[in-house]
Amino acid sequence: MTTYMFPYYVPQTNQSMYNFIQLKRERPVSNFQTSPRASIKRTCTNAYAQFISILKSHLVQPNAACQAATSLCMNAVITLLINNFKRRMAVRRTWMQYGPVRSGTIAVRFFVGLHKNQVVNEELWNEAKTYGDIQLMPFVDYYSLITWKTLAICVFGTQVVSAKFVMKTDDDAFVRVDEILASLNRINVSCGLLYGLINSDSHPHRSPDSKWYISPEEWPDDSYPPWAHGPGYVVSNDIAQAIYKRYRKGQLKMFKLEDVAMGIWISDMKKQGLEVKYETDERIFNVGCRDGYVIAHYQGPREMLCLWQKLREAKRANCCGD
């Protein structure tokens, strides 16, 4: 029986990534992490150019439901580490069961990088074949490369499916899809939109011990432009399109903090004349969960299942206790 939940290009694209994985038997993936910084950047840039080509060469018509969507084709879930099978299964069993996701009106994808362990890559490949919702990335999965995934999401949402809006979220975030759709309909802005928990007053971390350390060479200014916290934000199609076009022209600054990077990219567009609408939603929680949430962050598989059960039984967005 044919299903329209997942576009057909996924197995083809992942087959190319599988071939990429197989090549690493001759040249181990761990080389990515042991090479000098410049070599890593060059290798990943070349691999990513190949990945963009793979995506573009397998363009298909989006499924009918997504093509007719009035609000959102949402993609994707970004995973920070490859060994998150339990988290992905929790997402599949909970908020991916919303009607618009099941019908294909909303497209949800896990963008996952490779592991230096070949066995783990084979397991991931098998999972991708089984569920059809994983987009493999041609580089070792670690934090400093996550911005490349954000770029991939923009490519997917504009060149593979014709999404009116593109959403980025995390695999440990519980998303109330119905409320995201309702918010977008209420906002009623189709161009120049950044929707999420907006931070308009933030500064670079200058301590080298910080996970979010940014050197003056990477960002010389004392503050960042407005950006939306990473657990979940939405951009309109025109912004995602502009990001992809700038990348193709070599004009996109690859900043290592992906949520801040999105803010920087949008700020540059604003300077060039784009009318930007920053729409903040205080119901998106960057840390933890509060009753009435739209997005709850740092939720493990057990918490995800509990939140879903509460929504189904009580019809209310109540958090789970200890």
DRENDREN-551486 format. One record per residue (C-alpha): residue in three letters; x, y, z. Coordinates in steps of 0.5 Angstrom, whole numbers. Each point is the difference from the previous one (the first is absolute). Layout:
BEGIN
{site 'ALA',{X,Y,Z}},
...
//
This chain:
BEGIN
{site 'MET',{0,0,0}},
{site 'THR',{3,7,-2}},
{site 'THR',{1,5,5}},
{site 'TYR',{1,7,-1}},
{site 'MET',{3,2,7}},
{site 'PHE',{7,0,-2}},
{site 'PRO',{2,3,-7}},
{site 'TYR',{3,-5,-5}},
{site 'TYR',{7,3,0}},
{site 'VAL',{2,-2,7}},
{site 'PRO',{2,-7,-2}},
{site 'GLN',{4,2,-6}},
{site 'THR',{3,6,3}},
{site 'ASN',{2,-5,6}},
{site 'GLN',{3,-5,-5}},
{site 'SER',{5,5,-2}},
{site 'MET',{2,2,7}},
{site 'TYR',{0,-8,1}},
{site 'ASN',{5,0,-5}},
{site 'PHE',{4,5,3}},
{site 'ILE',{0,-4,7}},
{site 'GLN',{3,-6,-4}},
{site 'LEU',{5,4,-3}},
{site 'LYS',{3,2,7}},
{site 'ARG',{2,-8,1}},
{site 'GLU',{6,2,-4}},
{site 'ARG',{0,7,3}},
{site 'PRO',{-2,0,7}},
{site 'VAL',{-5,5,2}},
{site 'SER',{4,2,6}},
{site 'ASN',{5,4,-4}},
{site 'PHE',{-5,5,0}},
{site 'GLN',{1,1,7}},
{site 'THR',{8,-1,0}},
{site 'SER',{1,5,-6}},
{site 'PRO',{2,7,1}},
{site 'ARG',{-5,5,1}},
{site 'ALA',{1,3,-7}},
{site 'SER',{0,-7,-3}},
{site 'ILE',{-7,-2,4}},
{site 'LYS',{-3,7,-3}},
{site 'ARG',{2,-2,-7}},
{site 'THR',{-2,-7,0}},
{site 'CYS',{-7,1,3}},
{site 'THR',{-1,6,-5}},
{site 'ASN',{2,-5,-6}},
{site 'ALA',{-5,-5,3}},
{site 'TYR',{-5,5,2}},
{site 'ALA',{0,2,-8}},
{site 'GLN',{-1,-7,-2}},
{site 'PHE',{-6,-1,5}},
{site 'ILE',{-3,6,-3}},
{site 'SER',{1,-3,-7}},
{site 'ILE',{-3,-6,3}},
{site 'LEU',{-6,3,2}},
{site 'LYS',{-1,5,-6}},
{site 'SER',{1,-6,-4}},
{site 'HIS',{-6,-4,3}},
{site 'LEU',{-5,5,0}},
{site 'VAL',{-7,-2,0}},
{site 'GLN',{-7,2,0}},
{site 'PRO',{-2,1,7}},
{site 'ASN',{-6,-4,2}},
{site 'ALA',{-7,3,-1}},
{site 'ALA',{-2,1,7}},
{site 'CYS',{7,4,1}},
{site 'GLN',{-1,4,-6}},
{site 'ALA',{-7,2,2}},
{site 'ALA',{2,2,7}},
{site 'THR',{-3,7,2}},
{site 'SER',{5,1,6}},
{site 'LEU',{6,-4,1}},
{site 'CYS',{5,-6,-3}},
{site 'MET',{4,-1,6}},
{site 'ASN',{7,-3,0}},
{site 'ALA',{4,-2,3}},
{site 'VAL',{2,-3,7}},
{site 'ILE',{8,1,1}},
{site 'THR',{3,-5,4}},
{site 'LEU',{7,2,3}},
{site 'LEU',{2,-7,1}},
{site 'ILE',{0,-6,-4}},
{site 'ASN',{-2,-5,5}},
{site 'ASN',{-7,3,2}},
{site 'PHE',{-4,-6,-3}},
{site 'LYS',{-4,1,7}},
{site 'ARG',{-2,7,-1}},
{site 'ARG',{-2,-1,-7}},
{site 'MET',{-4,-5,1}},
{site 'ALA',{-3,4,6}},
{site 'VAL',{-2,5,-5}},
{site 'ARG',{-3,-5,-5}},
{site 'ARG',{-4,-2,5}},
{site 'THR',{-3,7,3}},
{site 'TRP',{0,6,-4}},
{site 'MET',{1,-3,-7}},
{site 'GLN',{-7,-3,1}},
{site 'TYR',{-3,6,-1}},
{site 'GLY',{-5,0,-5}},
{site 'PRO',{4,5,-5}},
{site 'VAL',{6,-4,1}},
{site 'ARG',{-3,-7,-1}},
{site 'SER',{-4,3,-7}},
{site 'GLY',{7,3,-3}},
{site 'THR',{-3,7,1}},
{site 'ILE',{6,1,4}},
{site 'ALA',{7,-3,-2}},
{site 'VAL',{4,-2,6}},
{site 'ARG',{7,-2,-1}},
{site 'PHE',{6,-2,5}},
{site 'PHE',{7,3,-3}},
{site 'VAL',{5,-5,3}},
{site 'GLY',{8,0,-2}},
{site 'LEU',{4,-6,0}},
{site 'HIS',{4,-3,6}},
{site 'LYS',{7,-2,0}},
{site 'ASN',{-2,-7,2}},
{site 'GLN',{-2,-4,-7}},
{site 'VAL',{-5,-5,4}},
{site 'VAL',{-4,6,3}},
{site 'ASN',{0,3,-8}},
{site 'GLU',{-3,-7,-2}},
{site 'GLU',{-5,1,6}},
{site 'LEU',{-2,7,-2}},
{site 'TRP',{-1,-2,-8}},
{site 'ASN',{-4,-6,2}},
{site 'GLU',{-4,5,4}},
{site 'ALA',{-1,5,-6}},
{site 'LYS',{-2,-6,-4}},
{site 'THR',{-5,-2,5}},
{site 'TYR',{-4,6,2}},
{site 'GLY',{2,5,-6}},
{site 'ASP',{0,6,4}},
{site 'ILE',{8,1,1}},
{site 'GLN',{4,4,-5}},
{site 'LEU',{8,-2,1}},
{site 'MET',{5,5,0}},
{site 'PRO',{7,-1,-3}},
{site 'PHE',{4,2,6}},
{site 'VAL',{1,-2,7}},
{site 'ASP',{-5,2,5}},
{site 'TYR',{3,5,5}},
{site 'TYR',{-2,7,2}},
{site 'SER',{4,5,-3}},
{site 'LEU',{-3,-3,-7}},
{site 'ILE',{-7,1,2}},
{site 'THR',{-1,6,-4}},
{site 'TRP',{1,-4,-7}},
{site 'LYS',{-7,-4,2}},
{site 'THR',{-3,7,1}},
{site 'LEU',{2,1,-7}},
{site 'ALA',{-3,-7,-2}},
{site 'ILE',{-6,1,3}},
{site 'CYS',{-1,7,-4}},
{site 'VAL',{2,-4,-7}},
{site 'PHE',{-5,-6,2}},
{site 'GLY',{-6,5,2}},
{site 'THR',{1,4,-7}},
{site 'GLN',{3,-4,-5}},
{site 'VAL',{-3,-7,2}},
{site 'VAL',{-7,2,3}},
{site 'SER',{-3,6,-1}},
{site 'ALA',{-1,2,7}},
{site 'LYS',{-3,7,1}},
{site 'PHE',{4,0,7}},
{site 'VAL',{6,-4,2}},
{site 'MET',{1,-2,8}},
{site 'LYS',{6,-2,3}},
{site 'THR',{-1,-4,7}},
{site 'ASP',{4,-5,4}},
{site 'ASP',{-1,-7,1}},
{site 'ASP',{-1,1,8}},
{site 'ALA',{-5,5,-1}},
{site 'PHE',{-8,-1,0}},
{site 'VAL',{-3,4,-5}},
{site 'ARG',{-8,1,0}},
{site 'VAL',{-1,0,-7}},
{site 'ASP',{-7,3,0}},
{site 'GLU',{2,6,4}},
{site 'ILE',{6,1,-5}},
{site 'LEU',{-5,0,-5}},
{site 'ALA',{-5,4,3}},
{site 'SER',{5,5,2}},
{site 'LEU',{2,1,-7}},
{site 'ASN',{-7,1,-3}},
{site 'ARG',{-1,5,6}},
{site 'ILE',{7,4,-2}},
{site 'ASN',{-3,0,-7}},
{site 'VAL',{7,2,-3}},
{site 'SER',{3,-4,-6}},
{site 'CYS',{6,4,-1}},
{site 'GLY',{6,2,4}},
{site 'LEU',{-2,-4,6}},
{site 'LEU',{4,-3,6}},
{site 'TYR',{-4,-3,5}},
{site 'GLY',{2,-3,6}},
{site 'LEU',{3,2,7}},
{site 'ILE',{4,6,-2}},
{site 'ASN',{6,3,3}},
{site 'SER',{1,7,-1}},
{site 'ASP',{5,2,5}},
{site 'SER',{6,-6,0}},
{site 'HIS',{7,1,0}},
{site 'PRO',{6,-5,-2}},
{site 'HIS',{3,-5,5}},
{site 'ARG',{7,2,0}},
{site 'SER',{3,-5,5}},
{site 'PRO',{3,-5,-3}},
{site 'ASP',{-3,-5,5}},
{site 'SER',{-7,1,-3}},
{site 'LYS',{-3,-5,-4}},
{site 'TRP',{-3,6,-4}},
{site 'TYR',{7,4,0}},
{site 'ILE',{1,5,-6}},
{site 'SER',{7,3,-2}},
{site 'PRO',{0,7,-2}},
{site 'GLU',{2,-2,-6}},
{site 'GLU',{-6,-4,-1}},
{site 'TRP',{-4,6,2}},
{site 'PRO',{3,6,2}},
{site 'ASP',{-7,4,2}},
{site 'ASP',{-2,0,7}},
{site 'SER',{-7,-2,-1}},
{site 'TYR',{-4,-5,-5}},
{site 'PRO',{-5,2,-4}},
{site 'PRO',{-7,-3,2}},
{site 'TRP',{-1,-7,-1}},
{site 'ALA',{-4,-6,2}},
{site 'HIS',{2,-5,6}},
{site 'GLY',{1,-7,-3}},
{site 'PRO',{-5,-4,3}},
{site 'GLY',{-5,2,-6}},
{site 'TYR',{0,6,-5}},
{site 'VAL',{-4,1,-6}},
{site 'VAL',{2,4,-6}},
{site 'SER',{-4,2,-7}},
{site 'ASN',{2,-3,-6}},
{site 'ASP',{3,6,-3}},
{site 'ILE',{5,0,5}},
{site 'ALA',{2,-7,-1}},
{site 'GLN',{0,1,-7}},
{site 'ALA',{5,6,1}},
{site 'ILE',{5,-4,5}},
{site 'TYR',{0,-5,-6}},
{site 'LYS',{2,5,-5}},
{site 'ARG',{5,3,4}},
{site 'TYR',{3,-7,1}},
{site 'ARG',{1,-1,-7}},
{site 'LYS',{3,7,-2}},
{site 'GLY',{5,-1,6}},
{site 'GLN',{-3,5,4}},
{site 'LEU',{-3,-3,6}},
{site 'LYS',{4,0,7}},
{site 'MET',{1,-6,3}},
{site 'PHE',{-1,2,7}},
{site 'LYS',{1,-6,5}},
{site 'LEU',{-6,1,5}},
{site 'GLU',{-6,-2,-5}},
{site 'ASP',{-5,4,3}},
{site 'VAL',{4,7,1}},
{site 'ALA',{2,-2,-7}},
{site 'MET',{-7,0,-3}},
{site 'GLY',{-1,7,4}},
{site 'ILE',{7,3,-4}},
{site 'TRP',{-3,-2,-6}},
{site 'ILE',{-7,3,1}},
{site 'SER',{4,6,2}},
{site 'ASP',{4,1,-6}},
{site 'MET',{-6,-1,-4}},
{site 'LYS',{-4,5,4}},
{site 'LYS',{6,5,-2}},
{site 'GLN',{-1,-1,-7}},
{site 'GLY',{-7,2,0}},
{site 'LEU',{-4,-6,3}},
{site 'GLU',{-6,2,4}},
{site 'VAL',{1,-5,6}},
{site 'LYS',{-5,-2,5}},
{site 'TYR',{2,-3,7}},
{site 'GLU',{-5,-3,3}},
{site 'THR',{1,-3,7}},
{site 'ASP',{-4,-5,4}},
{site 'GLU',{2,-1,7}},
{site 'ARG',{-4,-7,0}},
{site 'ILE',{7,-3,-3}},
{site 'PHE',{4,-2,6}},
{site 'ASN',{8,0,-1}},
{site 'VAL',{1,-4,6}},
{site 'GLY',{-5,-5,3}},
{site 'CYS',{-8,0,-1}},
{site 'ARG',{-5,5,3}},
{site 'ASP',{-8,-1,0}},
{site 'GLY',{-3,3,-6}},
{site 'TYR',{7,-2,-4}},
{site 'VAL',{0,0,-8}},
{site 'ILE',{7,-3,0}},
{site 'ALA',{3,-3,6}},
{site 'HIS',{8,-1,0}},
{site 'TYR',{4,-5,3}},
{site 'GLN',{-5,-6,0}},
{site 'GLY',{2,-7,0}},
{site 'PRO',{-4,-6,-3}},
{site 'ARG',{-4,-1,6}},
{site 'GLU',{-2,7,1}},
{site 'MET',{-2,1,-7}},
{site 'LEU',{-4,-6,1}},
{site 'CYS',{-3,3,6}},
{site 'LEU',{-1,7,-3}},
{site 'TRP',{-4,-4,-6}},
{site 'GLN',{-4,-4,4}},
{site 'LYS',{-2,6,4}},
{site 'LEU',{-2,4,-6}},
{site 'ARG',{-4,-6,-2}},
{site 'GLU',{-4,-1,6}},
{site 'ALA',{-1,7,3}},
{site 'LYS',{1,4,-6}},
{site 'ARG',{4,5,4}},
{site 'ALA',{7,1,-1}},
{site 'ASN',{3,-2,7}},
{site 'CYS',{7,-2,2}},
{site 'CYS',{2,-6,3}},
{site 'GLY',{2,0,7}},
{site 'ASP',{6,-4,3}},
//
